[in-house]
Amino acid sequence: MSGIAATSTERSEKPWTDAPICAGFGLRSVVGVSTYDRNPDALLDGQEPVIRQVSVGGTTLHVEEQGSGAAVLLIGAADEDAEFYRGIADRLASGCRVVTYDRRGTRRSGREGWPCDSARHSDDAADLISNLGMEDVTVLGASAGGLVALGLGLRHPDLVKTVLCFEPGLFQATNDGRALLLHGEAAVEEYLNAHPGDWSGAVDALGRAAVGSLSDMSSLFTPPEGKEWFVSRADANAEALIRGDLLLTRETFDLEAVGGCPTNLRFAYGTASLPVFRGIATHLAACREELPDALEGLGHSAFYHPVPTAKYIRSWL
């Protein structure tokens, strides 16, 4: 851990720096980073988050915080920076202290020691919780962020109350998952051999390979109508997904430890997502002699559905 943060504003020492917020509707400026557009699912009357650069494990994380009350931490995949979860955070900010962040290697966070394994990312999240003085935290981790959240619950059960893993990319847990991973990695390798450095194109190749003939979707990453903002923003983070999260999805977890973890671990899937993710969630929930949570109408990307996702998180506070 990198130290305990001051929990009172009267303390002058703190393990973060507050980044300036620009005046103007939905535009913010972080040191060294240009302004960017607000998430279209953000509430028009939602409060602007406090933006900080927080030191953890030899690097710094871009962190956004809003609201007060029950502590909630949202963890996305590597191509999903904090703004992806703004729509969810806005809907939780009344009665919750909500923290989102760019993971190590993503967009506005540092890249020291990256790419890294899920344990490093989980320890980053633990350091972040400690440095911000958060207690009894409810964590939502989605996609590869679900692996980070799961590791957080297993490695640091004293810091979290409930961990909600939505469609974690633990592909090694099932036969279908392993097959999808092999197919996806082969497609990425073939694409990058022909187009070196085209990370966005590699993500497209991965998305098409993941779907294959299993769905009407053209890609795992095809957005619902009106959600194109997310795809254009993810392009800026495509390298982090290919070089970072593909490594995480090769990992295995100790399933006995999952079954015996004192943290309240919940596994969930979207009913409109690929069957492979339901299989993974079902397999992991069975380790705890439970059934997974089914989120009606959701696909793989929870941030496309801020209202039901926020409602699901509140149900576990």
Protein Blocks (a to p, Z undefined) as FASTA:
>chain_A
ZZjadfbfkbmbdcbdcddddedehiacdehiacddddfkbcfkbccdddddddeehiac
ddddededjdddddddfklcfklmmmmmmmmmnopacdddddehiajacfehiacdfklm
mmmmmmmmmmnopahiacddehjllmmmmmmmmmmmmlpmbdcdehiabfklpmklmmmm
mmmmmmmmmmmmmmghilmlmmmmmmmmmnmmmbfbfbfklccehilmmmmmmmmmmmmm
mmmmmmmmmpccdfklmmmpmbdcdddddfkbcfklmmmmmmmmmmnopacdddehiafb
lmlmmmlmmmmmmmmZZ
